[in-house]
Amino acid sequence: MNATVNIFTEIPEALHESLKTYLETHPDWDQNRVLTAALSLFLLQNGDSDRRAARVYLETLFHHS
């Protein structure tokens, strides 16, 4: 099992409202899954092509509970 770390952050209200709307229409997703997918994709696109970020991204998309 992968270890997890909690992150507390503030986001713009408009982004939070969009996230709530998305989650209401996609019950198989939750806030943690969306943020994990978004962060890992950002790191893939802007980082050093770290295989760990790629693995987390793919696992988040395809291996949800």
Predicted model as a PDB file, atoms N, CA, C, CB and O in Angstrom, pLDDT in the B-factor column:
MODEL        1                                                                  
ATOM      1  N   MET A   1       0.845  -1.181   0.000  1.00 47.00           N  
ATOM      2  CA  MET A   1       0.000   0.000   0.000  1.00 47.00           C  
ATOM      3  C   MET A   1       0.887   1.240   0.000  1.00 47.00           C  
ATOM      4  CB  MET A   1      -0.959   0.000   1.221  1.00 47.00           C  
ATOM      5  O   MET A   1       1.933   1.270   0.649  1.00 47.00           O  
ATOM      6  N   ASN A   2       0.456   2.263  -0.736  1.00 70.00           N  
ATOM      7  CA  ASN A   2       1.217   3.503  -0.819  1.00 70.00           C  
ATOM      8  C   ASN A   2       0.992   4.359   0.419  1.00 70.00           C  
ATOM      9  CB  ASN A   2       0.835   4.282  -2.077  1.00 70.00           C  
ATOM     10  O   ASN A   2      -0.124   4.433   0.934  1.00 70.00           O  
ATOM     11  N   ALA A   3       2.045   4.999   0.892  1.00 84.00           N  
ATOM     12  CA  ALA A   3       1.921   5.932   2.003  1.00 84.00           C  
ATOM     13  C   ALA A   3       1.286   7.218   1.498  1.00 84.00           C  
ATOM     14  CB  ALA A   3       3.302   6.214   2.655  1.00 84.00           C  
ATOM     15  O   ALA A   3       1.464   7.584   0.336  1.00 84.00           O  
ATOM     16  N   THR A   4       0.556   7.897   2.351  1.00 86.00           N  
ATOM     17  CA  THR A   4      -0.057   9.171   1.966  1.00 86.00           C  
ATOM     18  C   THR A   4       0.362  10.247   2.944  1.00 86.00           C  
ATOM     19  CB  THR A   4      -1.601   9.056   1.913  1.00 86.00           C  
ATOM     20  O   THR A   4       0.750   9.964   4.078  1.00 86.00           O  
ATOM     21  N   VAL A   5       0.277  11.484   2.488  1.00 89.00           N  
ATOM     22  CA  VAL A   5       0.602  12.654   3.293  1.00 89.00           C  
ATOM     23  C   VAL A   5      -0.565  13.630   3.148  1.00 89.00           C  
ATOM     24  CB  VAL A   5       1.975  13.310   2.848  1.00 89.00           C  
ATOM     25  O   VAL A   5      -1.041  13.864   2.037  1.00 89.00           O  
ATOM     26  N   ASN A   6      -1.020  14.190   4.242  1.00 91.00           N  
ATOM     27  CA  ASN A   6      -2.088  15.182   4.196  1.00 91.00           C  
ATOM     28  C   ASN A   6      -1.519  16.545   3.841  1.00 91.00           C  
ATOM     29  CB  ASN A   6      -2.834  15.244   5.539  1.00 91.00           C  
ATOM     30  O   ASN A   6      -0.453  16.930   4.322  1.00 91.00           O  
ATOM     31  N   ILE A   7      -2.238  17.271   2.994  1.00 90.00           N  
ATOM     32  CA  ILE A   7      -1.847  18.628   2.608  1.00 90.00           C  
ATOM     33  C   ILE A   7      -3.041  19.540   2.852  1.00 90.00           C  
ATOM     34  CB  ILE A   7      -1.379  18.692   1.105  1.00 90.00           C  
ATOM     35  O   ILE A   7      -4.159  19.235   2.437  1.00 90.00           O  
ATOM     36  N   PHE A   8      -2.802  20.645   3.518  1.00 91.00           N  
ATOM     37  CA  PHE A   8      -3.833  21.658   3.723  1.00 91.00           C  
ATOM     38  C   PHE A   8      -3.477  22.833   2.840  1.00 91.00           C  
ATOM     39  CB  PHE A   8      -3.949  22.087   5.232  1.00 91.00           C  
ATOM     40  O   PHE A   8      -2.366  23.357   2.919  1.00 91.00           O  
ATOM     41  N   THR A   9      -4.409  23.255   1.997  1.00 90.00           N  
ATOM     42  CA  THR A   9      -4.154  24.392   1.129  1.00 90.00           C  
ATOM     43  C   THR A   9      -5.440  25.155   0.864  1.00 90.00           C  
ATOM     44  CB  THR A   9      -3.524  23.935  -0.187  1.00 90.00           C  
ATOM     45  O   THR A   9      -6.535  24.604   0.979  1.00 90.00           O  
ATOM     46  N   GLU A  10      -5.306  26.388   0.520  1.00 94.00           N  
ATOM     47  CA  GLU A  10      -6.452  27.204   0.146  1.00 94.00           C  
ATOM     48  C   GLU A  10      -6.506  27.278  -1.373  1.00 94.00           C  
ATOM     49  CB  GLU A  10      -6.368  28.629   0.778  1.00 94.00           C  
ATOM     50  O   GLU A  10      -5.477  27.390  -2.039  1.00 94.00           O  
ATOM     51  N   ILE A  11      -7.724  27.214  -1.912  1.00 94.00           N  
ATOM     52  CA  ILE A  11      -7.916  27.357  -3.353  1.00 94.00           C  
ATOM     53  C   ILE A  11      -8.966  28.434  -3.590  1.00 94.00           C  
ATOM     54  CB  ILE A  11      -8.343  26.000  -4.011  1.00 94.00           C  
ATOM     55  O   ILE A  11      -9.773  28.715  -2.704  1.00 94.00           O  
ATOM     56  N   PRO A  12      -8.967  29.037  -4.766  1.00 96.00           N  
ATOM     57  CA  PRO A  12      -9.981  30.054  -5.060  1.00 96.00           C  
ATOM     58  C   PRO A  12     -11.396  29.471  -4.965  1.00 96.00           C  
ATOM     59  CB  PRO A  12      -9.749  30.649  -6.462  1.00 96.00           C  
ATOM     60  O   PRO A  12     -11.627  28.311  -5.303  1.00 96.00           O  
ATOM     61  N   GLU A  13     -12.320  30.288  -4.504  1.00 97.00           N  
ATOM     62  CA  GLU A  13     -13.701  29.837  -4.335  1.00 97.00           C  
ATOM     63  C   GLU A  13     -14.296  29.331  -5.645  1.00 97.00           C  
ATOM     64  CB  GLU A  13     -14.558  30.967  -3.780  1.00 97.00           C  
ATOM     65  O   GLU A  13     -15.032  28.344  -5.645  1.00 97.00           O  
ATOM     66  N   ALA A  14     -13.992  29.987  -6.753  1.00 97.00           N  
ATOM     67  CA  ALA A  14     -14.531  29.553  -8.051  1.00 97.00           C  
ATOM     68  C   ALA A  14     -14.061  28.145  -8.391  1.00 97.00           C  
ATOM     69  CB  ALA A  14     -14.114  30.531  -9.166  1.00 97.00           C  
ATOM     70  O   ALA A  14     -14.824  27.347  -8.935  1.00 97.00           O  
ATOM     71  N   LEU A  15     -12.805  27.838  -8.073  1.00 96.00           N  
ATOM     72  CA  LEU A  15     -12.284  26.499  -8.321  1.00 96.00           C  
ATOM     73  C   LEU A  15     -12.961  25.479  -7.411  1.00 96.00           C  
ATOM     74  CB  LEU A  15     -10.764  26.469  -8.116  1.00 96.00           C  
ATOM     75  O   LEU A  15     -13.267  24.366  -7.838  1.00 96.00           O  
ATOM     76  N   HIS A  16     -13.190  25.855  -6.174  1.00 96.00           N  
ATOM     77  CA  HIS A  16     -13.883  24.974  -5.232  1.00 96.00           C  
ATOM     78  C   HIS A  16     -15.306  24.687  -5.699  1.00 96.00           C  
ATOM     79  CB  HIS A  16     -13.905  25.597  -3.830  1.00 96.00           C  
ATOM     80  O   HIS A  16     -15.764  23.548  -5.609  1.00 96.00           O  
ATOM     81  N   GLU A  17     -16.003  25.688  -6.190  1.00 97.00           N  
ATOM     82  CA  GLU A  17     -17.363  25.492  -6.696  1.00 97.00           C  
ATOM     83  C   GLU A  17     -17.359  24.560  -7.909  1.00 97.00           C  
ATOM     84  CB  GLU A  17     -18.001  26.847  -7.067  1.00 97.00           C  
ATOM     85  O   GLU A  17     -18.226  23.695  -8.031  1.00 97.00           O  
ATOM     86  N   SER A  18     -16.401  24.732  -8.789  1.00 97.00           N  
ATOM     87  CA  SER A  18     -16.286  23.841  -9.953  1.00 97.00           C  
ATOM     88  C   SER A  18     -16.010  22.406  -9.514  1.00 97.00           C  
ATOM     89  CB  SER A  18     -15.167  24.328 -10.899  1.00 97.00           C  
ATOM     90  O   SER A  18     -16.573  21.463 -10.071  1.00 97.00           O  
ATOM     91  N   LEU A  19     -15.154  22.245  -8.526  1.00 96.00           N  
ATOM     92  CA  LEU A  19     -14.843  20.919  -8.003  1.00 96.00           C  
ATOM     93  C   LEU A  19     -16.087  20.279  -7.401  1.00 96.00           C  
ATOM     94  CB  LEU A  19     -13.723  21.000  -6.954  1.00 96.00           C  
ATOM     95  O   LEU A  19     -16.363  19.107  -7.658  1.00 96.00           O  
ATOM     96  N   LYS A  20     -16.841  21.030  -6.605  1.00 97.00           N  
ATOM     97  CA  LYS A  20     -18.068  20.497  -6.005  1.00 97.00           C  
ATOM     98  C   LYS A  20     -19.050  20.054  -7.082  1.00 97.00           C  
ATOM     99  CB  LYS A  20     -18.723  21.546  -5.094  1.00 97.00           C  
ATOM    100  O   LYS A  20     -19.661  18.992  -6.967  1.00 97.00           O  
ATOM    101  N   THR A  21     -19.203  20.854  -8.116  1.00 97.00           N  
ATOM    102  CA  THR A  21     -20.116  20.503  -9.211  1.00 97.00           C  
ATOM    103  C   THR A  21     -19.660  19.226  -9.909  1.00 97.00           C  
ATOM    104  CB  THR A  21     -20.208  21.657 -10.228  1.00 97.00           C  
ATOM    105  O   THR A  21     -20.472  18.353 -10.216  1.00 97.00           O  
ATOM    106  N   TYR A  22     -18.375  19.126 -10.154  1.00 97.00           N  
ATOM    107  CA  TYR A  22     -17.840  17.926 -10.792  1.00 97.00           C  
ATOM    108  C   TYR A  22     -18.105  16.690  -9.928  1.00 97.00           C  
ATOM    109  CB  TYR A  22     -16.328  18.084 -11.053  1.00 97.00           C  
ATOM    110  O   TYR A  22     -18.556  15.661 -10.431  1.00 97.00           O  
ATOM    111  N   LEU A  23     -17.827  16.793  -8.651  1.00 97.00           N  
ATOM    112  CA  LEU A  23     -17.983  15.652  -7.750  1.00 97.00           C  
ATOM    113  C   LEU A  23     -19.443  15.230  -7.604  1.00 97.00           C  
ATOM    114  CB  LEU A  23     -17.407  15.986  -6.384  1.00 97.00           C  
ATOM    115  O   LEU A  23     -19.728  14.047  -7.416  1.00 97.00           O  
ATOM    116  N   GLU A  24     -20.355  16.171  -7.688  1.00 97.00           N  
ATOM    117  CA  GLU A  24     -21.779  15.838  -7.618  1.00 97.00           C  
ATOM    118  C   GLU A  24     -22.228  14.993  -8.803  1.00 97.00           C  
ATOM    119  CB  GLU A  24     -22.610  17.107  -7.551  1.00 97.00           C  
ATOM    120  O   GLU A  24     -23.156  14.195  -8.680  1.00 97.00           O  
ATOM    121  N   THR A  25     -21.579  15.163  -9.943  1.00 97.00           N  
ATOM    122  CA  THR A  25     -21.976  14.427 -11.149  1.00 97.00           C  
ATOM    123  C   THR A  25     -21.072  13.230 -11.445  1.00 97.00           C  
ATOM    124  CB  THR A  25     -21.977  15.359 -12.338  1.00 97.00           C  
ATOM    125  O   THR A  25     -21.319  12.493 -12.400  1.00 97.00           O  
ATOM    126  N   HIS A  26     -20.042  13.032 -10.650  1.00 95.00           N  
ATOM    127  CA  HIS A  26     -19.115  11.917 -10.822  1.00 95.00           C  
ATOM    128  C   HIS A  26     -18.887  11.245  -9.465  1.00 95.00           C  
ATOM    129  CB  HIS A  26     -17.763  12.403 -11.438  1.00 95.00           C  
ATOM    130  O   HIS A  26     -17.860  11.471  -8.825  1.00 95.00           O  
ATOM    131  N   PRO A  27     -19.835  10.428  -9.031  1.00 93.00           N  
ATOM    132  CA  PRO A  27     -19.765   9.853  -7.675  1.00 93.00           C  
ATOM    133  C   PRO A  27     -18.600   8.894  -7.446  1.00 93.00           C  
ATOM    134  CB  PRO A  27     -21.036   9.135  -7.380  1.00 93.00           C  
ATOM    135  O   PRO A  27     -18.277   8.595  -6.296  1.00 93.00           O  
ATOM    136  N   ASP A  28     -17.964   8.407  -8.504  1.00 92.00           N  
ATOM    137  CA  ASP A  28     -16.816   7.518  -8.325  1.00 92.00           C  
ATOM    138  C   ASP A  28     -15.527   8.286  -8.042  1.00 92.00           C  
ATOM    139  CB  ASP A  28     -16.634   6.652  -9.559  1.00 92.00           C  
ATOM    140  O   ASP A  28     -14.494   7.680  -7.758  1.00 92.00           O  
ATOM    141  N   TRP A  29     -15.581   9.610  -8.117  1.00 94.00           N  
ATOM    142  CA  TRP A  29     -14.440  10.464  -7.794  1.00 94.00           C  
ATOM    143  C   TRP A  29     -14.690  11.148  -6.455  1.00 94.00           C  
ATOM    144  CB  TRP A  29     -14.195  11.515  -8.913  1.00 94.00           C  
ATOM    145  O   TRP A  29     -15.837  11.399  -6.084  1.00 94.00           O  
ATOM    146  N   ASP A  30     -13.610  11.449  -5.730  1.00 94.00           N  
ATOM    147  CA  ASP A  30     -13.698  12.263  -4.531  1.00 94.00           C  
ATOM    148  C   ASP A  30     -12.614  13.340  -4.610  1.00 94.00           C  
ATOM    149  CB  ASP A  30     -13.544  11.389  -3.239  1.00 94.00           C  
ATOM    150  O   ASP A  30     -11.777  13.336  -5.513  1.00 94.00           O  
ATOM    151  N   GLN A  31     -12.647  14.246  -3.658  1.00 94.00           N  
ATOM    152  CA  GLN A  31     -11.715  15.377  -3.673  1.00 94.00           C  
ATOM    153  C   GLN A  31     -10.262  14.916  -3.691  1.00 94.00           C  
ATOM    154  CB  GLN A  31     -11.955  16.271  -2.465  1.00 94.00           C  
ATOM    155  O   GLN A  31      -9.450  15.473  -4.430  1.00 94.00           O  
ATOM    156  N   ASN A  32      -9.928  13.926  -2.905  1.00 93.00           N  
ATOM    157  CA  ASN A  32      -8.545  13.446  -2.857  1.00 93.00           C  
ATOM    158  C   ASN A  32      -8.108  12.868  -4.196  1.00 93.00           C  
ATOM    159  CB  ASN A  32      -8.387  12.395  -1.763  1.00 93.00           C  
ATOM    160  O   ASN A  32      -6.990  13.111  -4.648  1.00 93.00           O  
ATOM    161  N   ARG A  33      -8.989  12.104  -4.826  1.00 94.00           N  
ATOM    162  CA  ARG A  33      -8.649  11.501  -6.115  1.00 94.00           C  
ATOM    163  C   ARG A  33      -8.431  12.576  -7.181  1.00 94.00           C  
ATOM    164  CB  ARG A  33      -9.756  10.530  -6.561  1.00 94.00           C  
ATOM    165  O   ARG A  33      -7.479  12.497  -7.958  1.00 94.00           O  
ATOM    166  N   VAL A  34      -9.311  13.580  -7.217  1.00 95.00           N  
ATOM    167  CA  VAL A  34      -9.169  14.661  -8.201  1.00 95.00           C  
ATOM    168  C   VAL A  34      -7.862  15.415  -7.990  1.00 95.00           C  
ATOM    169  CB  VAL A  34     -10.360  15.634  -8.112  1.00 95.00           C  
ATOM    170  O   VAL A  34      -7.125  15.662  -8.945  1.00 95.00           O  
ATOM    171  N   LEU A  35      -7.572  15.780  -6.743  1.00 94.00           N  
ATOM    172  CA  LEU A  35      -6.355  16.552  -6.482  1.00 94.00           C  
ATOM    173  C   LEU A  35      -5.093  15.730  -6.732  1.00 94.00           C  
ATOM    174  CB  LEU A  35      -6.358  17.065  -5.047  1.00 94.00           C  
ATOM    175  O   LEU A  35      -4.092  16.271  -7.204  1.00 94.00           O  
ATOM    176  N   THR A  36      -5.124  14.444  -6.427  1.00 94.00           N  
ATOM    177  CA  THR A  36      -3.977  13.579  -6.706  1.00 94.00           C  
ATOM    178  C   THR A  36      -3.740  13.472  -8.208  1.00 94.00           C  
ATOM    179  CB  THR A  36      -4.194  12.180  -6.101  1.00 94.00           C  
ATOM    180  O   THR A  36      -2.601  13.557  -8.668  1.00 94.00           O  
ATOM    181  N   ALA A  37      -4.815  13.285  -8.968  1.00 95.00           N  
ATOM    182  CA  ALA A  37      -4.686  13.211 -10.425  1.00 95.00           C  
ATOM    183  C   ALA A  37      -4.144  14.525 -10.991  1.00 95.00           C  
ATOM    184  CB  ALA A  37      -6.047  12.875 -11.070  1.00 95.00           C  
ATOM    185  O   ALA A  37      -3.257  14.524 -11.845  1.00 95.00           O  
ATOM    186  N   ALA A  38      -4.684  15.640 -10.508  1.00 95.00           N  
ATOM    187  CA  ALA A  38      -4.257  16.941 -11.014  1.00 95.00           C  
ATOM    188  C   ALA A  38      -2.789  17.230 -10.694  1.00 95.00           C  
ATOM    189  CB  ALA A  38      -5.136  18.036 -10.433  1.00 95.00           C  
ATOM    190  O   ALA A  38      -2.042  17.696 -11.554  1.00 95.00           O  
ATOM    191  N   LEU A  39      -2.386  16.955  -9.470  1.00 94.00           N  
ATOM    192  CA  LEU A  39      -1.004  17.228  -9.073  1.00 94.00           C  
ATOM    193  C   LEU A  39      -0.023  16.313  -9.812  1.00 94.00           C  
ATOM    194  CB  LEU A  39      -0.842  17.055  -7.555  1.00 94.00           C  
ATOM    195  O   LEU A  39       1.024  16.767 -10.273  1.00 94.00           O  
ATOM    196  N   SER A  40      -0.358  15.045  -9.921  1.00 94.00           N  
ATOM    197  CA  SER A  40       0.556  14.134 -10.609  1.00 94.00           C  
ATOM    198  C   SER A  40       0.656  14.474 -12.094  1.00 94.00           C  
ATOM    199  CB  SER A  40       0.097  12.682 -10.430  1.00 94.00           C  
ATOM    200  O   SER A  40       1.737  14.366 -12.674  1.00 94.00           O  
ATOM    201  N   LEU A  41      -0.453  14.883 -12.723  1.00 94.00           N  
ATOM    202  CA  LEU A  41      -0.397  15.296 -14.128  1.00 94.00           C  
ATOM    203  C   LEU A  41       0.443  16.558 -14.284  1.00 94.00           C  
ATOM    204  CB  LEU A  41      -1.814  15.531 -14.680  1.00 94.00           C  
ATOM    205  O   LEU A  41       1.236  16.661 -15.219  1.00 94.00           O  
ATOM    206  N   PHE A  42       0.277  17.514 -13.379  1.00 94.00           N  
ATOM    207  CA  PHE A  42       1.091  18.727 -13.417  1.00 94.00           C  
ATOM    208  C   PHE A  42       2.576  18.385 -13.348  1.00 94.00           C  
ATOM    209  CB  PHE A  42       0.711  19.667 -12.263  1.00 94.00           C  
ATOM    210  O   PHE A  42       3.378  18.921 -14.113  1.00 94.00           O  
ATOM    211  N   LEU A  43       2.938  17.490 -12.430  1.00 93.00           N  
ATOM    212  CA  LEU A  43       4.346  17.114 -12.287  1.00 93.00           C  
ATOM    213  C   LEU A  43       4.857  16.380 -13.520  1.00 93.00           C  
ATOM    214  CB  LEU A  43       4.539  16.244 -11.048  1.00 93.00           C  
ATOM    215  O   LEU A  43       6.012  16.551 -13.910  1.00 93.00           O  
ATOM    216  N   LEU A  44       4.014  15.571 -14.131  1.00 92.00           N  
ATOM    217  CA  LEU A  44       4.416  14.892 -15.365  1.00 92.00           C  
ATOM    218  C   LEU A  44       4.693  15.899 -16.477  1.00 92.00           C  
ATOM    219  CB  LEU A  44       3.330  13.901 -15.811  1.00 92.00           C  
ATOM    220  O   LEU A  44       5.669  15.770 -17.217  1.00 92.00           O  
ATOM    221  N   GLN A  45       3.835  16.888 -16.583  1.00 92.00           N  
ATOM    222  CA  GLN A  45       3.958  17.870 -17.663  1.00 92.00           C  
ATOM    223  C   GLN A  45       5.059  18.893 -17.418  1.00 92.00           C  
ATOM    224  CB  GLN A  45       2.647  18.584 -17.852  1.00 92.00           C  
ATOM    225  O   GLN A  45       5.618  19.439 -18.369  1.00 92.00           O  
ATOM    226  N   ASN A  46       5.375  19.157 -16.164  1.00 93.00           N  
ATOM    227  CA  ASN A  46       6.301  20.247 -15.850  1.00 93.00           C  
ATOM    228  C   ASN A  46       7.538  19.822 -15.082  1.00 93.00           C  
ATOM    229  CB  ASN A  46       5.593  21.283 -15.072  1.00 93.00           C  
ATOM    230  O   ASN A  46       8.415  20.642 -14.806  1.00 93.00           O  
ATOM    231  N   GLY A  47       7.613  18.562 -14.741  1.00 86.00           N  
ATOM    232  CA  GLY A  47       8.741  18.085 -13.949  1.00 86.00           C  
ATOM    233  C   GLY A  47       9.774  17.387 -14.804  1.00 86.00           C  
ATOM    234  O   GLY A  47       9.905  17.663 -15.997  1.00 86.00           O  
ATOM    235  N   ASP A  48      10.496  16.491 -14.190  1.00 78.00           N  
ATOM    236  CA  ASP A  48      11.585  15.784 -14.854  1.00 78.00           C  
ATOM    237  C   ASP A  48      11.180  14.380 -15.285  1.00 78.00           C  
ATOM    238  CB  ASP A  48      12.787  15.711 -13.941  1.00 78.00           C  
ATOM    239  O   ASP A  48      12.005  13.467 -15.261  1.00 78.00           O  
ATOM    240  N   SER A  49       9.923  14.194 -15.678  1.00 74.00           N  
ATOM    241  CA  SER A  49       9.417  12.891 -16.125  1.00 74.00           C  
ATOM    242  C   SER A  49       9.679  11.798 -15.096  1.00 74.00           C  
ATOM    243  CB  SER A  49      10.054  12.507 -17.457  1.00 74.00           C  
ATOM    244  O   SER A  49      10.165  10.719 -15.437  1.00 74.00           O  
ATOM    245  N   ASP A  50       9.362  12.072 -13.866  1.00 81.00           N  
ATOM    246  CA  ASP A  50       9.549  11.128 -12.770  1.00 81.00           C  
ATOM    247  C   ASP A  50       8.558   9.969 -12.922  1.00 81.00           C  
ATOM    248  CB  ASP A  50       9.366  11.834 -11.394  1.00 81.00           C  
ATOM    249  O   ASP A  50       7.348  10.184 -12.991  1.00 81.00           O  
ATOM    250  N   ARG A  51       9.075   8.757 -12.974  1.00 90.00           N  
ATOM    251  CA  ARG A  51       8.224   7.570 -13.129  1.00 90.00           C  
ATOM    252  C   ARG A  51       7.247   7.410 -11.975  1.00 90.00           C  
ATOM    253  CB  ARG A  51       9.081   6.322 -13.245  1.00 90.00           C  
ATOM    254  O   ARG A  51       6.161   6.859 -12.154  1.00 90.00           O  
ATOM    255  N   ARG A  52       7.618   7.880 -10.807  1.00 90.00           N  
ATOM    256  CA  ARG A  52       6.716   7.775  -9.655  1.00 90.00           C  
ATOM    257  C   ARG A  52       5.468   8.617  -9.871  1.00 90.00           C  
ATOM    258  CB  ARG A  52       7.429   8.210  -8.366  1.00 90.00           C  
ATOM    259  O   ARG A  52       4.367   8.181  -9.536  1.00 90.00           O  
ATOM    260  N   ALA A  53       5.621   9.817 -10.423  1.00 91.00           N  
ATOM    261  CA  ALA A  53       4.463  10.665 -10.713  1.00 91.00           C  
ATOM    262  C   ALA A  53       3.589  10.017 -11.782  1.00 91.00           C  
ATOM    263  CB  ALA A  53       4.916  12.070 -11.170  1.00 91.00           C  
ATOM    264  O   ALA A  53       2.361  10.074 -11.706  1.00 91.00           O  
ATOM    265  N   ALA A  54       4.218   9.408 -12.769  1.00 92.00           N  
ATOM    266  CA  ALA A  54       3.453   8.716 -13.811  1.00 92.00           C  
ATOM    267  C   ALA A  54       2.664   7.553 -13.228  1.00 92.00           C  
ATOM    268  CB  ALA A  54       4.387   8.211 -14.919  1.00 92.00           C  
ATOM    269  O   ALA A  54       1.502   7.346 -13.579  1.00 92.00           O  
ATOM    270  N   ARG A  55       3.287   6.802 -12.346  1.00 92.00           N  
ATOM    271  CA  ARG A  55       2.610   5.660 -11.725  1.00 92.00           C  
ATOM    272  C   ARG A  55       1.420   6.120 -10.896  1.00 92.00           C  
ATOM    273  CB  ARG A  55       3.586   4.867 -10.847  1.00 92.00           C  
ATOM    274  O   ARG A  55       0.338   5.539 -10.978  1.00 92.00           O  
ATOM    275  N   VAL A  56       1.620   7.168 -10.093  1.00 92.00           N  
ATOM    276  CA  VAL A  56       0.529   7.689  -9.269  1.00 92.00           C  
ATOM    277  C   VAL A  56      -0.611   8.187 -10.157  1.00 92.00           C  
ATOM    278  CB  VAL A  56       1.034   8.827  -8.350  1.00 92.00           C  
ATOM    279  O   VAL A  56      -1.781   7.933  -9.869  1.00 92.00           O  
ATOM    280  N   TYR A  57      -0.277   8.886 -11.218  1.00 93.00           N  
ATOM    281  CA  TYR A  57      -1.305   9.395 -12.134  1.00 93.00           C  
ATOM    282  C   TYR A  57      -2.133   8.255 -12.722  1.00 93.00           C  
ATOM    283  CB  TYR A  57      -0.659  10.212 -13.265  1.00 93.00           C  
ATOM    284  O   TYR A  57      -3.363   8.303 -12.698  1.00 93.00           O  
ATOM    285  N   LEU A  58      -1.472   7.245 -13.242  1.00 93.00           N  
ATOM    286  CA  LEU A  58      -2.191   6.123 -13.852  1.00 93.00           C  
ATOM    287  C   LEU A  58      -2.992   5.335 -12.822  1.00 93.00           C  
ATOM    288  CB  LEU A  58      -1.212   5.194 -14.560  1.00 93.00           C  
ATOM    289  O   LEU A  58      -4.122   4.929 -13.093  1.00 93.00           O  
ATOM    290  N   GLU A  59      -2.423   5.121 -11.658  1.00 93.00           N  
ATOM    291  CA  GLU A  59      -3.162   4.417 -10.605  1.00 93.00           C  
ATOM    292  C   GLU A  59      -4.392   5.212 -10.180  1.00 93.00           C  
ATOM    293  CB  GLU A  59      -2.254   4.159  -9.390  1.00 93.00           C  
ATOM    294  O   GLU A  59      -5.448   4.633  -9.922  1.00 93.00           O  
ATOM    295  N   THR A  60      -4.262   6.515 -10.108  1.00 93.00           N  
ATOM    296  CA  THR A  60      -5.384   7.358  -9.703  1.00 93.00           C  
ATOM    297  C   THR A  60      -6.507   7.305 -10.729  1.00 93.00           C  
ATOM    298  CB  THR A  60      -4.922   8.801  -9.505  1.00 93.00           C  
ATOM    299  O   THR A  60      -7.684   7.274 -10.369  1.00 93.00           O  
ATOM    300  N   LEU A  61      -6.145   7.295 -11.994  1.00 92.00           N  
ATOM    301  CA  LEU A  61      -7.167   7.247 -13.037  1.00 92.00           C  
ATOM    302  C   LEU A  61      -7.866   5.906 -13.136  1.00 92.00           C  
ATOM    303  CB  LEU A  61      -6.558   7.579 -14.355  1.00 92.00           C  
ATOM    304  O   LEU A  61      -9.079   5.852 -13.337  1.00 92.00           O  
ATOM    305  N   PHE A  62      -7.103   4.804 -12.995  1.00 90.00           N  
ATOM    306  CA  PHE A  62      -7.641   3.504 -13.325  1.00 90.00           C  
ATOM    307  C   PHE A  62      -7.846   2.553 -12.165  1.00 90.00           C  
ATOM    308  CB  PHE A  62      -6.773   2.876 -14.283  1.00 90.00           C  
ATOM    309  O   PHE A  62      -8.525   1.540 -12.331  1.00 90.00           O  
ATOM    310  N   HIS A  63      -7.300   2.826 -11.019  1.00 81.00           N  
ATOM    311  CA  HIS A  63      -7.398   1.910  -9.881  1.00 81.00           C  
ATOM    312  C   HIS A  63      -8.011   2.579  -8.675  1.00 81.00           C  
ATOM    313  CB  HIS A  63      -6.034   1.365  -9.522  1.00 81.00           C  
ATOM    314  O   HIS A  63      -7.413   2.611  -7.600  1.00 81.00           O  
ATOM    315  N   HIS A  64      -9.179   3.103  -8.849  1.00 62.00           N  
ATOM    316  CA  HIS A  64      -9.856   3.758  -7.720  1.00 62.00           C  
ATOM    317  C   HIS A  64     -10.710   2.747  -6.970  1.00 62.00           C  
ATOM    318  CB  HIS A  64     -10.730   4.942  -8.208  1.00 62.00           C  
ATOM    319  O   HIS A  64     -11.065   1.695  -7.502  1.00 62.00           O  
ATOM    320  N   SER A  65     -11.029   3.079  -5.742  1.00 54.00           N  
ATOM    321  CA  SER A  65     -11.844   2.167  -4.922  1.00 54.00           C  
ATOM    322  C   SER A  65     -13.278   2.640  -4.864  1.00 54.00           C  
ATOM    323  CB  SER A  65     -11.275   2.050  -3.500  1.00 54.00           C  
ATOM    324  O   SER A  65     -14.113   2.002  -4.222  1.00 54.00           O  
TER     325      SER A  65                                                      
ENDMDL                                                                          
END                                                                             
